[in-house]
Amino acid sequence: MWFFKRQPQLDSLVDFQEEWQSIKELLKTKRDSAMKQALLQADKLLDLALKNKKVQGETMGGRLKTAKTMFSKDLYPLIWQAHKLRNRLLHENEEILSFQIERAINTFYRALKELRYLK
């Protein structure tokens, strides 16, 4: 018999707040590797929020397309830019500057606030 470990669900506001606090701690270090890790975690946290809201889509990109009306008109394109920056970090050998990472993480924060997962 096979047993699969389920990915923990962050169902409560407190869980999301705690995860966001760990992202903020990574940013405080100002180390490149920590800032990149913070970006990856922030993107993942937004994806988890969309999954918790039962947004349809095979990937984060697919869920973002479905979730367009869940975000304000000015924020939605910024979320896409932040997610694309995350993709560039993972899939391309391109230098990403710390201010770009900070801006993307701030965008993920705003998105999570609009979804009422962060205060």
VMD Tcl script that draws the C-alpha trace (Angstrom):
set ca {
  {0.00 0.00 0.00}
  {1.31 3.44 -0.96}
  {1.00 6.45 1.28}
  {1.36 9.93 -0.10}
  {2.13 12.88 2.04}
  {-0.28 15.71 1.35}
  {0.99 19.23 0.99}
  {-0.11 21.16 4.06}
  {-3.13 23.35 3.52}
  {-2.98 26.91 4.74}
  {-6.62 27.47 5.47}
  {-6.58 30.22 8.03}
  {-5.59 33.85 7.89}
  {-3.09 33.10 10.66}
  {-1.34 30.47 8.52}
  {-0.98 32.91 5.63}
  {0.22 35.65 7.98}
  {2.88 33.30 9.37}
  {4.03 32.33 5.89}
  {4.20 35.98 4.89}
  {6.27 36.73 7.97}
  {8.84 34.15 6.85}
  {8.98 35.87 3.44}
  {9.62 39.21 5.15}
  {12.41 37.63 7.20}
  {14.09 36.40 4.02}
  {13.87 39.89 2.51}
  {15.46 41.48 5.58}
  {18.68 39.57 4.99}
  {19.25 41.39 1.66}
  {21.15 38.29 0.45}
  {20.55 37.46 -3.21}
  {19.69 33.83 -2.56}
  {17.28 34.70 0.26}
  {15.54 37.36 -1.81}
  {15.10 34.94 -4.69}
  {13.71 32.35 -2.28}
  {11.29 34.98 -0.92}
  {10.04 35.64 -4.46}
  {9.45 31.94 -5.07}
  {7.61 31.58 -1.75}
  {5.44 34.64 -2.39}
  {4.40 33.30 -5.80}
  {3.68 29.90 -4.28}
  {1.61 31.50 -1.50}
  {-0.58 33.34 -4.01}
  {-1.00 30.12 -5.97}
  {-2.09 28.34 -2.79}
  {-4.61 31.11 -2.07}
  {-6.06 30.70 -5.56}
  {-6.27 26.93 -5.08}
  {-7.99 27.45 -1.72}
  {-10.53 29.65 -3.48}
  {-11.11 26.79 -5.95}
  {-9.86 28.79 -8.93}
  {-9.70 26.52 -11.98}
  {-6.46 25.99 -13.90}
  {-3.73 23.42 -14.37}
  {-0.91 25.83 -13.51}
  {-0.48 29.10 -11.67}
  {-0.68 30.88 -15.03}
  {-3.93 29.11 -15.83}
  {-5.37 29.99 -12.44}
  {-4.32 33.62 -12.89}
  {-6.19 33.80 -16.19}
  {-9.30 32.39 -14.51}
  {-8.95 34.73 -11.52}
  {-8.74 37.97 -13.51}
  {-11.99 39.37 -12.09}
  {-10.87 38.68 -8.51}
  {-8.31 41.49 -8.67}
  {-8.49 45.21 -9.33}
  {-7.79 46.31 -12.91}
  {-4.56 48.06 -11.96}
  {-3.22 45.14 -9.90}
  {-3.92 42.27 -12.29}
  {-1.22 43.11 -14.90}
  {1.29 43.66 -12.08}
  {0.55 40.17 -10.75}
  {1.33 38.78 -14.20}
  {4.60 40.73 -14.29}
  {5.55 39.39 -10.86}
  {4.73 35.83 -11.87}
  {6.73 36.21 -15.11}
  {9.68 37.50 -13.07}
  {9.45 34.34 -10.95}
  {9.44 32.27 -14.15}
  {12.51 34.11 -15.45}
  {14.26 33.41 -12.17}
  {13.55 29.68 -12.43}
  {13.84 29.05 -16.16}
  {16.26 31.59 -17.59}
  {19.79 32.50 -16.70}
  {19.03 36.19 -16.36}
  {20.15 38.58 -13.65}
  {17.24 39.89 -11.61}
  {17.85 42.97 -9.50}
  {16.83 43.23 -5.86}
  {14.45 46.13 -6.51}
  {12.62 44.01 -9.11}
  {12.24 41.21 -6.57}
  {11.01 43.61 -3.88}
  {8.48 45.13 -6.29}
  {7.20 41.68 -7.32}
  {6.87 40.56 -3.70}
  {4.96 43.75 -2.89}
  {2.61 42.91 -5.76}
  {2.02 39.41 -4.37}
  {1.32 41.01 -0.99}
  {-1.28 43.33 -2.52}
  {-2.88 40.38 -4.34}
  {-3.11 38.35 -1.14}
  {-4.65 41.37 0.61}
  {-7.28 41.72 -2.12}
  {-8.10 38.04 -1.68}
  {-8.34 38.70 2.08}
  {-5.58 36.25 2.99}
  {-3.39 38.97 4.47}
  {-4.25 41.98 6.60}
}
mol new
graphics top color blue
foreach p $ca { graphics top sphere $p radius 0.5 }
foreach p [lrange $ca 0 end-1] q [lrange $ca 1 end] { graphics top cylinder $p $q radius 0.2 }
display resetview
